[in-house]
């Protein structure tokens, strides 16, 4: 009797295990992440450091020193990768002249963003995904354009990640478009990213998500002396910077303070990044950026786009915005020797995994609604098929109102589902799922009757 009972329990457990929905790694994305090379990343950093300074106000005529030589080199790397992309990758220097502003620009300055566009294969899919790092560097005085400013980590690391992502991803095809950019003018008040975000708004780019990488290659902190290369921060805005007045009432009424588009993207970065990159935890930080500071995603969120900042867990201020020097036995300056290239490899992998999963996925469901016609302890959600991509089905996501991450996933091949959970106690969202199990960004349902 005991033996029979044990066999029944074992059989039940096996059946239960096989009945679970398993979210697995896509083989192409897994290979992309595994292709990230520490040696390649190190070579990019070494070259960027060799330009002496990359201050936005520095020399643009020299072929070996200053921001001009640096941005031309990045475009050259992009063009090198274009040869392996069947003409789908194109690169150029996007320029604008800034006049003196009495603040951080004291002379007419020709600013240039190094841009590479990996064109999507579906002509009807207008979605664009942007990944960025900032090429410019600085020392203690942001106006100092001549002193050596290696900028190895700030933000050579972000640019190295962008270059490596372009190298690897240009060998693959995606339905939607990916833009790789090394912006300039970040230290001069986000000039390059502001130029790009304004251009995207004016020209009607369908920017579905923007990942800003700023300092992703150092594993240790000053003062606290923490050493940790197993955690990565992603910053996201709570209340939207764009047209808050139009959405504030519904945000307050339905308790959606933590469900803006950028915060949904941050959750997506966490889930997908941790799925593909081992020994790394993505930490959600509920701020648009670090305390009273700003990064290159900010002009994008201010223009209504979905954007987040990805950055190392612990900052070392001895190696950030510092003149090169040694004082009281402490070596100051943003030097390559203070970087952790295994950490940079993992963080670059997160970017690639997220970009590839988004660019492979169908677009998000359209007109998602939650029914409120009758009082009910169940929740009826319904939606329309997405505008782009082949859809295998949909995930309906659910979490308690106090949870920072989605806690349950329900799969359905239909465009509606009734769940035995009260909308009073839980928050919901819907994702499209493609034939290769790639998920779109989640969309929070509106009110339906």
Secondary structure as GFF3:
##gff-version 3
##sequence-region A 1 449
A	DSSP	alpha_helix	2	19	.	.	.	ID=ss1
A	DSSP	alpha_helix	27	34	.	.	.	ID=ss2
A	DSSP	alpha_helix	38	49	.	.	.	ID=ss3
A	DSSP	alpha_helix	66	82	.	.	.	ID=ss4
A	DSSP	beta_strand	89	98	.	.	.	ID=ss5
A	DSSP	beta_strand	109	118	.	.	.	ID=ss6
A	DSSP	beta_strand	127	134	.	.	.	ID=ss7
A	DSSP	alpha_helix	156	169	.	.	.	ID=ss8
A	DSSP	beta_strand	177	183	.	.	.	ID=ss9
A	DSSP	alpha_helix	191	202	.	.	.	ID=ss10
A	DSSP	beta_strand	206	213	.	.	.	ID=ss11
A	DSSP	beta_strand	231	235	.	.	.	ID=ss12
A	DSSP	alpha_helix	244	254	.	.	.	ID=ss13
A	DSSP	alpha_helix	261	276	.	.	.	ID=ss14
A	DSSP	beta_strand	281	285	.	.	.	ID=ss15
A	DSSP	alpha_helix	298	302	.	.	.	ID=ss16
A	DSSP	beta_strand	307	312	.	.	.	ID=ss17
A	DSSP	three_ten_helix	317	319	.	.	.	ID=ss18
A	DSSP	beta_strand	325	327	.	.	.	ID=ss19
A	DSSP	beta_strand	330	332	.	.	.	ID=ss20
A	DSSP	three_ten_helix	336	338	.	.	.	ID=ss21
A	DSSP	alpha_helix	341	360	.	.	.	ID=ss22
A	DSSP	beta_strand	366	371	.	.	.	ID=ss23
A	DSSP	beta_strand	379	384	.	.	.	ID=ss24
A	DSSP	beta_strand	391	400	.	.	.	ID=ss25
A	DSSP	beta_strand	408	412	.	.	.	ID=ss26
A	DSSP	beta_strand	416	419	.	.	.	ID=ss27
A	DSSP	beta_strand	426	434	.	.	.	ID=ss28
A	DSSP	beta_strand	446	448	.	.	.	ID=ss29
###
